[in-house]
Amino acid sequence: MRQYECERCPLRGVEIFRKFTKEELNFVSDFKSGELAAEAGTTFLTQGSSSAYVYTVLSGWGYRYKYLEDGRRQVLNFVFPGELVGLQGAVLKEMEHSVQALSDMILCIFERKKLWELYKNYPMLAYDITWLAAREEQMLEEHLLTVGKRTAKERLAYLVLHIFERAKSLGMNKGKSFDVPLTQQHVADTLGLSLVHTNKTLRVLYNQELISWKKKTLTILDYDRLCDIAKWEGLGAQKRPFI
């Protein structure tokens, strides 16, 4: 399936992303081999497997996670449009985590064997991939700090702001509200809390009129107080690359 040509990619109009040169756009258009439609709940990259492809998220939400043999799961991070997934399996030959669709997703497909041509002939695109990998490492460091040192209330406040700001940068929010395809179990597995503790902590934020989470819509009611609780420093406003 190839519904979107790179020249008419809807992500090219999003302000946060850097612009391609004509030569880069021509290469990426040739690099792209098609699109993958993944329904919500589909695991399209699996821990321990190798893949002949890397993907850029065109639309929808996903998440990266690792699991233990007994089924316990740790959510590592959430995947938004414009992000590259599968690079680990392309470079290290085996995925150390899985990636699952939280909502229906469309992903652009790129063949792993052409990745080396990118590094050889398009240094700015190669830098972009390095930047994306470094950014993912940075987010994982912050996530480790959250799970290791923040209180349950601080963890939840930080997570809400983190996903809100990422959604906002892509124009996915409606003022202080945005659609979130997460369950409380996803939140619990992200923050390293039990489901009961997660529910109680959410109620604290509800009762203090910091957030409202009804069905799949999350609303931030008091942004400044939430930032104070989370010690939030923002995501930064620099242009981001995508492939």
LUMMARFI-584888 format. One record per residue (C-alpha): residue in three letters; x, y, z. Coordinates in nm, 3 decimals. Layout:
<recs>
(ALA (X Y Z))
...
</recs>
This chain:
<recs>
(MET (0.000 0.000 0.000))
(ARG (0.120 0.350 -0.085))
(GLN (-0.145 0.612 -0.017))
(TYR (0.082 0.910 0.049))
(GLU (0.359 1.019 -0.186))
(CYS (0.650 1.182 -0.002))
(GLU (0.598 1.506 -0.195))
(ARG (0.249 1.531 -0.043))
(CYS (0.331 1.391 0.300))
(PRO (0.098 1.550 0.560))
(LEU (0.388 1.577 0.806))
(ARG (0.575 1.817 0.577))
(GLY (0.328 2.090 0.671))
(VAL (0.385 2.051 1.046))
(GLU (0.590 2.344 1.172))
(ILE (0.807 2.145 1.416))
(PHE (0.971 1.937 1.141))
(ARG (1.269 2.059 0.940))
(LYS (1.235 2.088 0.564))
(PHE (1.394 1.847 0.315))
(THR (1.611 1.967 0.031))
(LYS (1.494 1.861 -0.314))
(GLU (1.769 1.596 -0.335))
(GLU (1.680 1.457 0.009))
(LEU (1.311 1.442 -0.078))
(ASN (1.387 1.254 -0.400))
(PHE (1.599 1.003 -0.213))
(VAL (1.344 0.949 0.065))
(SER (1.071 0.905 -0.194))
(ASP (1.278 0.629 -0.358))
(PHE (1.378 0.489 -0.017))
(LYS (1.013 0.445 0.084))
(SER (0.877 0.112 -0.034))
(GLY (0.518 0.143 0.086))
(GLU (0.296 0.188 0.388))
(LEU (0.181 -0.041 0.665))
(ALA (-0.163 -0.004 0.822))
(ALA (-0.159 -0.137 1.180))
(GLU (-0.484 -0.167 1.373))
(ALA (-0.494 -0.072 1.739))
(GLY (-0.346 -0.357 1.945))
(THR (-0.120 -0.485 1.666))
(THR (0.240 -0.562 1.764))
(PHE (0.437 -0.485 1.449))
(LEU (0.787 -0.517 1.596))
(THR (0.862 -0.792 1.847))
(GLN (1.131 -0.823 2.112))
(GLY (1.394 -1.075 2.001))
(SER (1.306 -1.055 1.631))
(SER (1.491 -0.901 1.338))
(SER (1.332 -0.690 1.067))
(ALA (1.418 -0.605 0.708))
(TYR (1.246 -0.269 0.753))
(VAL (1.244 0.050 0.955))
(TYR (0.932 0.263 0.983))
(THR (0.831 0.625 1.020))
(VAL (0.498 0.685 1.192))
(LEU (0.271 0.877 0.959))
(SER (-0.034 0.881 1.184))
(GLY (-0.156 0.730 1.509))
(TRP (-0.003 0.641 1.846))
(GLY (0.212 0.348 1.949))
(TYR (0.434 0.248 2.238))
(ARG (0.763 0.070 2.298))
(TYR (0.779 -0.191 2.572))
(LYS (0.981 -0.477 2.716))
(TYR (0.840 -0.781 2.892))
(LEU (0.959 -1.052 3.127))
(GLU (0.900 -1.422 3.077))
(ASP (0.610 -1.416 3.324))
(GLY (0.432 -1.148 3.117))
(ARG (0.512 -0.842 3.327))
(ARG (0.554 -0.539 3.104))
(GLN (0.743 -0.210 3.122))
(VAL (0.632 0.061 2.883))
(LEU (0.946 0.246 2.771))
(ASN (0.803 0.533 2.570))
(PHE (0.522 0.640 2.343))
(VAL (0.549 0.672 1.966))
(PHE (0.405 0.972 1.781))
(PRO (0.384 1.077 1.415))
(GLY (0.720 1.161 1.260))
(GLU (0.915 0.916 1.478))
(LEU (1.140 0.639 1.350))
(VAL (1.086 0.287 1.482))
(GLY (1.276 -0.033 1.415))
(LEU (1.622 0.122 1.388))
(GLN (1.749 -0.098 1.671))
(GLY (1.653 -0.414 1.484))
(ALA (1.805 -0.277 1.163))
(VAL (2.142 -0.193 1.318))
(LEU (2.178 -0.451 1.597))
(LYS (2.003 -0.728 1.398))
(GLU (1.758 -0.797 1.683))
(MET (1.495 -0.591 1.859))
(GLU (1.546 -0.552 2.234))
(HIS (1.188 -0.428 2.277))
(SER (0.849 -0.457 2.110))
(VAL (0.635 -0.187 1.948))
(GLN (0.254 -0.200 1.952))
(ALA (-0.012 0.027 1.802))
(LEU (-0.220 0.210 2.064))
(SER (-0.455 0.346 1.798))
(ASP (-0.491 0.265 1.430))
(MET (-0.160 0.363 1.270))
(ILE (-0.013 0.420 0.926))
(LEU (0.362 0.371 0.896))
(CYS (0.594 0.445 0.606))
(ILE (0.812 0.143 0.524))
(PHE (1.184 0.172 0.444))
(GLU (1.408 -0.118 0.350))
(ARG (1.696 -0.173 0.589))
(LYS (1.942 -0.252 0.308))
(LYS (1.902 0.103 0.168))
(LEU (1.991 0.258 0.504))
(TRP (2.361 0.236 0.424))
(GLU (2.314 0.436 0.104))
(LEU (2.161 0.711 0.316))
(TYR (2.464 0.717 0.547))
(LYS (2.703 0.714 0.252))
(ASN (2.548 0.981 0.030))
(TYR (2.319 1.197 0.246))
(PRO (2.508 1.315 0.555))
(MET (2.230 1.547 0.673))
(LEU (1.977 1.263 0.668))
(ALA (2.233 1.044 0.848))
(TYR (2.265 1.317 1.110))
(ASP (1.884 1.323 1.136))
(ILE (1.876 0.953 1.221))
(THR (2.151 1.005 1.478))
(TRP (1.952 1.294 1.626))
(LEU (1.639 1.079 1.651))
(ALA (1.835 0.803 1.828))
(ALA (1.990 1.057 2.068))
(ARG (1.649 1.210 2.139))
(GLU (1.507 0.868 2.219))
(GLU (1.797 0.806 2.459))
(GLN (1.730 1.142 2.625))
(MET (1.364 1.056 2.680))
(LEU (1.457 0.716 2.822))
(GLU (1.696 0.886 3.067))
(GLU (1.417 1.113 3.185))
(HIS (1.182 0.817 3.211))
(LEU (1.437 0.629 3.423))
(LEU (1.465 0.932 3.653))
(THR (1.086 0.945 3.679))
(VAL (1.047 0.578 3.771))
(GLY (1.349 0.577 4.002))
(LYS (1.318 0.902 4.194))
(ARG (0.985 1.082 4.147))
(THR (0.687 1.022 4.373))
(ALA (0.373 0.867 4.226))
(LYS (0.207 1.209 4.198))
(GLU (0.517 1.359 4.035))
(ARG (0.541 1.065 3.795))
(LEU (0.186 1.104 3.678))
(ALA (0.211 1.484 3.645))
(TYR (0.530 1.443 3.441))
(LEU (0.376 1.180 3.211))
(VAL (0.067 1.393 3.146))
(LEU (0.280 1.696 3.054))
(HIS (0.519 1.487 2.847))
(ILE (0.251 1.340 2.622))
(PHE (0.056 1.668 2.614))
(GLU (0.354 1.868 2.491))
(ARG (0.447 1.607 2.232))
(ALA (0.090 1.602 2.103))
(LYS (0.077 1.984 2.106))
(SER (0.394 2.013 1.894))
(LEU (0.218 1.806 1.626))
(GLY (-0.108 2.001 1.638))
(MET (-0.295 1.706 1.790))
(ASN (-0.448 1.894 2.083))
(LYS (-0.760 2.108 2.115))
(GLY (-0.651 2.382 2.353))
(LYS (-0.570 2.210 2.683))
(SER (-0.749 1.890 2.576))
(PHE (-0.632 1.603 2.357))
(ASP (-0.740 1.250 2.272))
(VAL (-0.537 0.985 2.452))
(PRO (-0.572 0.618 2.352))
(LEU (-0.426 0.498 2.684))
(THR (-0.574 0.278 2.953))
(GLN (-0.484 0.298 3.321))
(GLN (-0.287 -0.024 3.269))
(HIS (-0.067 0.150 3.012))
(VAL (-0.009 0.433 3.259))
(ALA (0.070 0.188 3.539))
(ASP (0.317 -0.006 3.321))
(THR (0.483 0.320 3.220))
(LEU (0.524 0.456 3.572))
(GLY (0.616 0.131 3.748))
(LEU (0.306 0.146 3.969))
(SER (0.033 -0.103 4.047))
(LEU (-0.303 -0.048 3.882))
(VAL (-0.457 0.033 4.221))
(HIS (-0.186 0.289 4.302))
(THR (-0.225 0.445 3.957))
(ASN (-0.601 0.479 4.005))
(LYS (-0.555 0.642 4.347))
(THR (-0.297 0.885 4.211))
(LEU (-0.522 0.981 3.922))
(ARG (-0.797 1.055 4.173))
(VAL (-0.561 1.286 4.363))
(LEU (-0.503 1.486 4.045))
(TYR (-0.877 1.485 3.972))
(ASN (-0.969 1.599 4.324))
(GLN (-0.710 1.878 4.317))
(GLU (-0.859 1.994 3.985))
(LEU (-0.533 1.952 3.798))
(ILE (-0.661 1.725 3.520))
(SER (-0.978 1.574 3.383))
(TRP (-0.968 1.239 3.203))
(LYS (-1.305 1.137 3.064))
(LYS (-1.321 0.838 2.834))
(LYS (-1.035 0.904 2.587))
(THR (-1.007 1.281 2.635))
(LEU (-0.747 1.424 2.873))
(THR (-0.776 1.789 2.977))
(ILE (-0.518 1.986 3.171))
(LEU (-0.709 2.211 3.413))
(ASP (-0.414 2.382 3.585))
(TYR (-0.101 2.375 3.369))
(ASP (0.118 2.585 3.600))
(ARG (0.049 2.380 3.912))
(LEU (0.105 2.059 3.719))
(CYS (0.443 2.194 3.598))
(ASP (0.539 2.278 3.957))
(ILE (0.457 1.927 4.074))
(ALA (0.646 1.759 3.789))
(LYS (0.939 2.006 3.791))
(TRP (0.865 2.026 3.418))
(GLU (1.127 2.203 3.206))
(GLY (0.967 2.156 2.865))
(LEU (1.062 1.968 2.549))
(GLY (1.237 2.252 2.367))
(ALA (1.122 2.424 2.051))
(GLN (1.399 2.331 1.807))
(LYS (1.315 2.191 1.466))
(ARG (1.296 1.813 1.456))
(PRO (1.394 1.583 1.172))
(PHE (1.196 1.295 1.031))
(ILE (1.264 1.046 0.755))
</recs>
